[in-house]
Structures are given as structure tokens and as C-alpha cells.
């Protein structure tokens, strides 16, 4: 009963539909938390925050994936990583990703966009980006 389950990558929502369609199955379980590491699109993040609330959600990084240049995108019924050498197949990489954003920045932008779309208060945004992870850490390490 004291177990805490963290569903990493927004419950593996690299393809947005997986989180959008399935989060309500576990959203009411108080011991289930969600991290948003390396998820680069906002729909699943938004849906998780709407269904589970913001107190069990947290932005996270995923070293070493977080250092890649690129992002993960939903594609058909799955997802595709656009990064490094694989981006060369798409043509002009500089036109595609002119500022060479890391996966971390893409993830942060997706979480930020979800927070804006959810019209979260500044306090709730601070919870998602810091306080929730800090509280969970202290809960686990007590």
C-alpha cells in the first residue's frame, strides 16, 4: 500500500495518443505519479494533468537522451525520433531545426505549452517543474 509507481515518459506517451487514450485507467490511483521526461508533444501531458491533477506530475530529464539534438514526434499509430544523423534523411537539417534544440528543451517547451493550455496558476507550474519532484523525493527518503 505504500508503493509509489512513477510512470516515466508520461506513461510512455512518445506517441501522444497512448497517454491521451489510456491515462484515465490509472489517474485516480494516488500512488501513481507521472514524469514527463523526453516527451516532446503536449497532448498527452495536458491530458494527464487534466485527469490526474498536477500534484503527481513532474517535468524530468532523461540523461543521456536529454542531450540529443532533436525530438520525438507522434507518427501514425507510433512515434519517430528525429535526432542526430537520422535527421539528415529529412533534407536540410538547419532548416528543420535551425537552433538545434536538445530533447530536454523540446520536452520543457511541451510541458510549458500544456501548462498554458491547462491555464495553470504560477504555483501549479512551479509544482510541475520543481515542487512535486522535491516533495516526492522527501516522501521516499523519509
HELIX and SHEET records of a PDB file:
HELIX    1   1 UNK A    8  UNK A   12  1                                   5    
HELIX    2   2 UNK A   16  UNK A   22  1                                   7    
HELIX    3   3 UNK A   23  UNK A   25  5                                   3    
HELIX    4   4 UNK A   42  UNK A   52  1                                  11    
HELIX    5   5 UNK A   65  UNK A   67  5                                   3    
HELIX    6   6 UNK A   84  UNK A   90  5                                   7    
HELIX    7   7 UNK A   93  UNK A   96  1                                   4    
HELIX    8   8 UNK A  103  UNK A  117  1                                  15    
HELIX    9   9 UNK A  122  UNK A  126  1                                   5    
HELIX   10  10 UNK A  127  UNK A  131  3                                   5    
HELIX   11  11 UNK A  132  UNK A  140  1                                   9    
SHEET    1   A 3 UNK A   5  UNK A   7  0                                        
SHEET    2   A 3 UNK A  32  UNK A  35  1                                        
SHEET    3   A 3 UNK A  57  UNK A  58  1                                        
SHEET    1   B 2 UNK A  70  UNK A  75  0                                        
SHEET    2   B 2 UNK A  78  UNK A  83 -1                                        
END                                                                             
